[in-house]
Amino acid sequence: MTRRRRLGATLATSALALAILAATASAQQPLPPLPKPDTPPPVPPILQNYKPVTADRLKQPEDGDWLMYRRTYDGWGYSPLSQITTLASLIGSLVCRLIAVTRRPADAP
């Protein structure tokens, strides 16, 4: 009788393993491809005149472009536009509105 039990347990375990294997295999089937739309999606107005950023544009940016943090690879950080220099008159009218103390006077060197 124990031999029959062992055979039954082996068959039940084998059937369970086969069912799990079949479920796993069917779950990993790739999804069918999505249907392609008849018309491409609309392009937002801001991207209609977009100029791609190329290596040449990064090496020699146009005067009005600021494509990197400091504008050029040498870190110049200077804008050749003449409009920016006219703002120098506004710098004199700037007023400090907030002062934040970052350390106590006793900690001062």
N, C-alpha and C positions, 0 to 999 in steps of 0.2 A: 504494500500500500504506500509506503514512503516513496517507492520508485515512481508510482503514478503521480504522487504529489509533486515530486521534483520535476517530472516531465510537464505537468500542468503549469507549475510556476515558471519553468523555462519558456514554455509557449506563450504564457501571458506576458512575461517580460519582453520577449522578442516582438510580440504584437504591439506592445506599448512603445518600444523603441522604434519600430517601423512607422507607427502613426506619428510620433514626434518628428522623425526624419522627414516624412512626407509633408507635414505641416511647415517645417522649417524651410524645405526646398520650395514649396509653393509661395511662402511669404517673401522670399528673396527674388522673385521674378521681377524684371524691370517693368516700370510703368510704360504704357504706350505713349508715343510722342504726342505732345499737344498739337491741336490743329493750328495751322498758320493763318493769321488774319489776312483778309483780302487787301486791306490797306494798312500801311505802316502807321504806328501811333503818331499823333501830332507832335511837332517839335515846338517847345516853348519859345516865345519871342526872344528871350535873352540868348538862346543858343542858336538862333538862325544865322547870326553873323559871327559865330565862334571861329577863331583861328586856332588850329592845333598848336600846342607847344612843342617845338622841335629843338634839337640840340643847337641849331644855328640861332634860333631866337633866344635861347638861354645864353649863348656866348655873346651875342650882340643885340640886346633888347632895343626895341624902338623907344624913342624918347618918352612916350606916354605910357609905356608898359612897365610894370613892376612885378616880374614873374617870380622873384625869389625874395627872401627875407631882406637882404641888403642890396637888392636889385641886380648886382653882377657877381660873377664868381670871385672877383678880387675883393669883395666886401665893401665897395666904395660907398654905397648908401647915399648917393647924391643924385638928385633929379635934375636933368638938364632943362626942364620946363621953366620958362620965365614967369609963369603965373604964380608959382610957389614963392618966389622972392618978393612979390608984392604983398605977401602976408606979413612981412617983417614989421610993418607999421602996427599991426595988431598985437605984437608981442609986448610992446611997451604998456598996453592997456590991461594986461593980465593981472589979476589980483588973487592972492592966496586966500582961499576960503576955508581950508581945513588943515590943521596941524595935528599929527598923531605922534605921541610919545611912544617910542618902541622899547625903551628901557628906563629903569629908575635912575635918578641922579647918583645914588650911592654906588651903582654898578659902572658908572662912567669911568673910563681910564684916567 
